[in-house]
Amino acid sequence: MQQNWEIIPLHTYIVELLEKNKGTYTDDELFKVLKEKNNDLSMRTFNKTLMNLEVSGLVRVTYLTKKKRNIELIANT
């Protein structure tokens, strides 16, 4: 049986995950979910993608503590 692979850009997948999770995740939770899907994902790529989403006005990233961030969906795509 042939298996089809679906390629989804990281930024699109993050927005989809946020939509499914009532629009919010902590950075640790979101990274863990993404890492399960793509084991090659680095923290650097994750942070860069979050920054691009924030600059684009799709998400808001706020610090809960010194090392813990909250990622919130602010726009529907």
Sine and cosine of phi, psi and omega as CSV:
sin_phi,cos_phi,sin_psi,cos_psi,sin_omega,cos_omega
0.00,0.00,0.74,-0.67,-0.04,-1.00
-1.00,0.08,0.67,-0.74,0.00,-1.00
-0.96,-0.28,0.76,-0.65,0.03,-1.00
-0.99,-0.12,0.70,-0.71,0.03,-1.00
-0.97,-0.23,0.74,-0.67,0.03,-1.00
-0.98,-0.21,0.82,-0.58,0.00,-1.00
-0.99,-0.15,0.86,-0.50,0.01,-1.00
-0.83,-0.55,0.80,-0.60,0.06,-1.00
-0.86,0.51,0.55,-0.84,-0.06,-1.00
-0.84,0.54,-0.70,0.71,-0.04,-1.00
-0.90,0.43,-0.59,0.81,0.04,-1.00
-0.93,0.38,-0.66,0.75,0.00,-1.00
-0.91,0.42,-0.62,0.78,0.04,-1.00
-0.89,0.46,-0.71,0.70,0.01,-1.00
-0.88,0.47,-0.67,0.74,0.03,-1.00
-0.88,0.47,-0.68,0.73,0.03,-1.00
-0.90,0.45,-0.66,0.75,0.02,-1.00
-0.90,0.44,-0.66,0.76,0.03,-1.00
-0.88,0.47,-0.64,0.76,-0.01,-1.00
-0.95,0.31,-0.41,0.91,-0.07,-1.00
-0.96,-0.27,0.60,0.80,0.04,-1.00
0.86,0.50,0.45,0.89,0.14,-0.99
0.99,0.12,0.16,0.99,-0.03,-1.00
-0.53,-0.85,0.56,-0.83,0.07,-1.00
-0.49,-0.87,0.42,-0.91,0.25,-0.97
-1.00,0.06,0.34,-0.94,-0.03,-1.00
-0.89,0.46,-0.61,0.79,0.01,-1.00
-0.91,0.42,-0.70,0.72,0.00,-1.00
-0.90,0.44,-0.73,0.69,-0.03,-1.00
-0.90,0.44,-0.69,0.73,0.02,-1.00
-0.88,0.47,-0.64,0.77,0.01,-1.00
-0.88,0.47,-0.70,0.72,0.02,-1.00
-0.90,0.43,-0.69,0.72,0.01,-1.00
-0.91,0.40,-0.62,0.79,-0.02,-1.00
-0.91,0.41,-0.54,0.84,0.06,-1.00
-0.90,0.43,-0.60,0.80,0.00,-1.00
-0.98,0.22,-0.64,0.77,-0.05,-1.00
-0.70,-0.71,0.98,-0.18,-0.07,-1.00
-0.92,0.39,-0.31,0.95,-0.02,-1.00
-1.00,0.09,-0.03,1.00,-0.04,-1.00
-0.92,0.40,0.77,-0.64,0.04,-1.00
-0.98,-0.20,0.37,-0.93,0.05,-1.00
-0.90,0.44,-0.55,0.84,0.02,-1.00
-0.89,0.45,-0.72,0.70,0.03,-1.00
-0.91,0.42,-0.65,0.76,0.03,-1.00
-0.86,0.50,-0.76,0.65,0.00,-1.00
-0.90,0.44,-0.64,0.77,0.02,-1.00
-0.90,0.44,-0.67,0.74,0.01,-1.00
-0.92,0.40,-0.66,0.75,0.06,-1.00
-0.87,0.49,-0.66,0.75,0.01,-1.00
-0.89,0.45,-0.68,0.73,0.03,-1.00
-0.89,0.45,-0.65,0.76,0.04,-1.00
-0.91,0.42,-0.60,0.80,0.01,-1.00
-0.93,0.36,-0.69,0.73,0.03,-1.00
-0.90,0.43,-0.57,0.82,0.02,-1.00
-0.96,0.28,-0.19,0.98,0.03,-1.00
0.99,0.10,0.32,0.95,-0.02,-1.00
-1.00,-0.06,-0.51,0.86,0.01,-1.00
-0.73,-0.68,0.33,-0.94,0.10,-0.99
-0.85,-0.53,0.78,-0.63,0.02,-1.00
-0.93,-0.37,0.86,-0.52,0.01,-1.00
-0.80,-0.60,0.49,-0.87,0.01,-1.00
-1.00,0.05,0.79,-0.61,0.11,-0.99
-1.00,0.03,-0.68,0.74,0.11,-0.99
-0.68,-0.73,-0.10,-0.99,-0.04,-1.00
-0.86,0.51,-0.58,0.81,-0.07,-1.00
-0.88,-0.47,0.11,0.99,-0.05,-1.00
-0.84,-0.54,0.78,-0.62,-0.04,-1.00
-0.90,-0.44,0.46,-0.89,0.10,-1.00
-0.94,-0.33,0.78,-0.62,0.04,-1.00
-0.95,-0.31,0.83,-0.56,-0.10,-1.00
-0.81,-0.59,0.75,-0.66,0.06,-1.00
-0.97,0.23,0.79,-0.61,-0.02,-1.00
-0.89,-0.45,-0.10,0.99,-0.01,-1.00
-0.58,-0.81,0.62,-0.79,0.11,-0.99
-1.00,0.04,0.69,-0.73,-0.01,-1.00
-0.99,-0.16,0.00,0.00,0.00,0.00
